[in-house]
Amino acid sequence: MREPVVGIDLGTSTSAVATVENGKPRVLSNRGGRFLTPSLVGFTPEGKRVIGEDARLLAVSRPADVAAATKRFIGRRWNPKLVHEARSLVPYPLIEGPNGEVRAKVAGRVLPLTQISAMVLGELKLDAEAHF
């Protein structure tokens, strides 16, 4: 049996995993039964990390504890204008990293944006593994 081919769409708002089965593309459902996973990472008051739908639910009551739309800031340099623009887009502050990169302060944690994306990708990987 050949190894499956998997494609991941890491989106700013939602993400998805797809494969090819019997010669046709197929979007895989996540472990919650949905085709799209919110591209969100949050931390509960107890410090538990939540990703996807659980993070979306947490954002209803604790929006500053959930990193949303971080992909739009990846690759950008920290500057006051960006921070000002971000205030109208996201409920968490942007912080300058040690090399001038943008980081997010979420639930009291300062995180590199790439690490937040990696957390979402890790969740999508688990979904793909559950499928196969």
C-alpha positions in Angstrom: 0.0 0.0 0.0 1.3 3.5 -0.9 1.7 6.1 1.7 -1.1 8.6 1.6 -0.6 12.1 0.3 -1.8 14.8 2.7 -2.2 18.5 2.0 -2.8 21.1 4.7 -4.3 24.5 4.2 -3.2 26.6 7.2 -5.6 29.5 6.9 -5.8 32.8 8.8 -9.3 31.9 10.1 -9.8 28.2 9.5 -7.6 25.3 8.4 -8.2 22.0 6.7 -6.6 18.7 5.8 -7.1 16.9 2.5 -6.0 13.8 0.7 -6.5 11.9 -2.5 -8.6 8.8 -2.3 -9.5 6.6 -5.3 -8.1 9.4 -7.5 -10.3 12.1 -6.1 -9.5 14.9 -3.6 -11.2 14.6 -0.3 -11.2 17.0 2.6 -10.9 15.1 5.9 -13.0 15.8 8.8 -11.3 16.6 12.1 -11.7 14.5 15.2 -14.7 16.7 16.1 -16.4 15.7 12.8 -16.0 19.1 11.1 -14.2 19.8 7.8 -12.8 23.1 9.0 -10.7 23.7 12.1 -10.6 27.2 13.5 -7.0 28.4 13.4 -7.1 29.4 17.0 -4.9 28.6 20.0 -6.0 29.5 23.6 -5.1 28.8 27.2 -7.7 28.2 29.9 -7.5 29.8 33.3 -6.0 26.5 34.5 -3.3 26.8 31.9 -4.5 24.0 29.6 -3.8 24.6 25.9 -6.9 24.4 23.6 -6.9 24.4 19.8 -9.5 24.7 17.1 -13.2 24.5 18.2 -12.3 24.4 21.9 -10.3 27.7 21.5 -13.2 29.2 19.5 -15.5 28.5 22.4 -13.0 29.9 24.9 -12.8 33.1 22.9 -16.5 33.8 23.6 -15.8 34.4 27.2 -12.0 35.1 27.3 -11.0 36.6 23.9 -7.6 37.9 25.2 -6.7 34.3 26.1 -7.0 33.1 22.5 -4.6 33.8 19.6 -6.6 34.4 16.4 -5.5 35.6 13.0 -1.8 35.4 13.9 -0.9 34.3 10.4 -1.5 37.8 9.1 1.4 39.0 11.2 3.9 36.3 10.4 7.0 37.7 8.6 6.2 41.3 9.6 8.5 43.4 11.7 7.3 44.8 15.0 6.6 48.6 14.8 4.2 51.0 16.5 2.0 51.4 13.4 1.5 47.6 13.2 0.6 47.5 16.9 -1.9 50.3 16.4 -3.5 48.6 13.4 -3.7 45.3 15.3 -5.7 46.8 18.2 -8.7 46.9 15.9 -8.2 43.4 14.6 -7.2 41.2 17.6 -7.9 41.3 21.3 -4.4 40.5 22.4 -1.4 42.7 22.3 1.5 42.3 19.9 4.9 42.3 21.5 8.3 42.9 20.0 10.5 39.8 20.0 14.3 39.8 20.6 15.0 40.2 16.9 12.3 42.6 16.0 9.8 40.0 15.0 6.2 40.1 16.1 5.0 38.0 19.0 1.5 37.6 20.6 0.8 38.0 24.3 -2.0 35.5 25.0 -3.2 34.5 28.5 0.0 36.1 30.0 2.3 34.1 27.6 4.4 35.7 24.9 4.5 33.4 22.0 6.3 33.5 18.6 3.7 33.5 15.8 5.4 30.5 14.2 4.9 28.5 17.4 1.2 29.3 17.4 0.9 28.1 13.8 2.9 25.0 14.7 0.3 24.2 17.4 -2.5 24.4 14.8 -0.5 22.3 12.4 0.1 19.7 15.2 -3.6 19.5 15.7 -4.3 19.0 12.0 -1.6 16.3 11.9 -3.4 14.5 14.7 -6.7 14.7 12.7 -5.0 13.2 9.6 -3.4 10.4 11.7 -6.9 9.6 13.2 -8.3 9.3 9.7 -5.6 7.0 8.4 
